[in-house]
Structures are given as C-alpha cells and as structure tokens.
Amino acid sequence: MNELERWATEKSKALVDFVRQVRIDTVTHIQLATPVDTNQARSNWQLGDTISQVPLFGVTEINTDALNKAKIVPFYKNFYIINNLPYIIALERGHSSLAPQGMVKITVELMQAEINNKKL
C-alpha cells in the first residue's frame, strides 16, 4: 500500500467513525433533552434505517439497544430518529417547562456546529 492509499484509508475510517459518533451524540442528546414526566416521551425515541409508524405506548424505559443501531447502520444509509407519540410535537414546540426550547431543534443546531467544526 502506497502513501496515498494509506492516507485515503485513514480518512475513510475517520469519516465512518465521525458519522457514527454524530449519530450516537444526536440520539443521546435528543433523549436527554426530552422532558420526563412518565418517561414515555423519552423512551419512545425509535432509531434505525427504516421509519416506524407505531408509537410505543406504555414503554417507560429507554431502549439501550437502540444506540447499537446508530453503530451498525452503514454510514452511507439514511438514519432515522422517530418519536410517534401524539404529543411529541407539543413538547418540541416548548409545551413543557422542562424543555421550553424543545429537543430536536436544539440538538440539530448543536450537531450542525459540531459537524462544521470537524476537520477530517
């Protein structure tokens, strides 16, 4: 392997690792920014490369296996973070005093800044 191939391999791995870490950071931040009353809203974030249409009513534990999806979905595929609870839009719009600025918007702004500042 010549020097250029080594450099390209290192940059490719760095890009894959960076995309994976941004996914994990995004999911974690959204979950932690979600206000907690019954924990249903926080635990209803669903992750993956497909879109689920089914809210998970009665679920109050964060699915820790969900973060594994952020690690295994190939970096070049779409990655969805979904919450289908009927009141999630109200929470995002500041309905809860625990998250008056929402969860997703502030996370997107934070992650965009992280992406803009990254030097690969």
C-alpha positions in Angstrom: 0.0 0.0 0.0 1.5 3.3 -1.0 1.3 6.5 1.0 -1.7 7.9 -0.9 -3.7 4.7 -0.4 -2.8 4.7 3.3 -3.9 8.3 3.7 -7.2 7.6 1.8 -7.8 4.6 4.1 -7.2 6.6 7.2 -9.5 9.4 6.0 -12.3 6.9 5.1 -12.1 5.3 8.5 -12.1 8.7 10.2 -15.2 9.7 8.2 -17.1 6.5 9.1 -16.2 6.9 12.8 -17.2 10.5 12.7 -20.6 9.8 11.2 -21.2 7.0 13.7 -20.3 9.3 16.6 -22.5 12.1 15.4 -25.4 9.6 15.2 -24.8 8.5 18.8 -24.4 12.0 20.1 -27.5 13.1 18.3 -29.6 10.3 19.7 -28.2 10.7 23.2 -28.8 14.5 23.2 -32.3 14.3 22.0 -33.2 11.6 24.6 -31.6 13.5 27.4 -33.3 16.8 26.3 -36.7 15.2 26.3 -38.7 16.2 29.4 -39.6 13.5 31.8 -43.0 13.1 33.5 -43.9 9.4 33.0 -40.7 8.8 30.9 -42.9 7.7 28.0 -41.7 10.5 25.7 -38.1 10.0 26.4 -38.3 6.2 26.0 -40.3 6.4 22.7 -37.4 7.6 20.5 -37.0 4.9 17.9 -33.9 4.6 15.7 -32.8 2.9 12.6 -32.7 2.9 8.8 -36.5 2.5 8.5 -39.4 4.6 9.8 -41.7 3.0 12.3 -45.3 4.2 12.3 -46.2 2.7 15.7 -46.0 4.7 19.0 -44.7 2.6 21.8 -47.4 3.3 24.4 -46.7 2.1 27.9 -42.9 1.9 27.4 -41.1 3.9 30.1 -37.6 2.5 29.8 -35.0 3.9 27.3 -34.1 1.1 24.9 -30.3 1.0 25.4 -30.1 -1.4 22.4 -31.3 1.4 20.2 -27.9 3.1 20.3 -26.4 -0.1 18.8 -28.4 0.7 15.7 -26.5 4.0 15.5 -23.4 1.9 15.4 -24.4 -0.8 12.9 -26.4 1.1 10.2 -23.9 1.8 7.4 -22.7 5.4 7.5 -24.0 6.0 3.9 -27.6 5.0 4.7 -30.3 7.2 6.0 -30.7 7.1 9.7 -34.0 8.0 11.3 -34.7 9.2 14.8 -38.5 9.0 15.3 -41.0 9.6 18.1 -44.6 8.9 17.1 -46.3 9.9 20.4 -49.2 12.2 19.7 -47.9 14.9 22.0 -44.3 14.9 20.9 -44.8 17.9 18.6 -46.2 19.9 21.5 -43.2 19.0 23.6 -40.9 20.1 20.7 -42.7 23.4 20.5 -42.0 24.1 24.1 -45.2 22.9 25.8 -43.2 21.6 28.8 -41.4 24.0 31.1 -38.7 21.3 31.4 -37.8 21.7 27.7 -39.1 25.2 26.7 -36.8 25.2 23.6 -37.7 21.7 22.5 -35.4 18.8 22.0 -34.8 18.2 18.3 -34.2 21.8 17.1 -31.5 22.5 19.7 -29.9 19.1 19.1 -29.8 19.8 15.3 -28.2 23.2 15.9 -25.6 21.6 18.3 -24.8 18.8 15.9 -24.5 21.2 12.9 -22.0 23.2 14.8 -20.0 20.0 15.7 -20.0 19.0 12.0 -19.0 22.4 10.8 -16.0 22.5 13.3 -14.8 19.0 12.5 -11.6 18.7 10.5 -11.1 15.3 8.9 
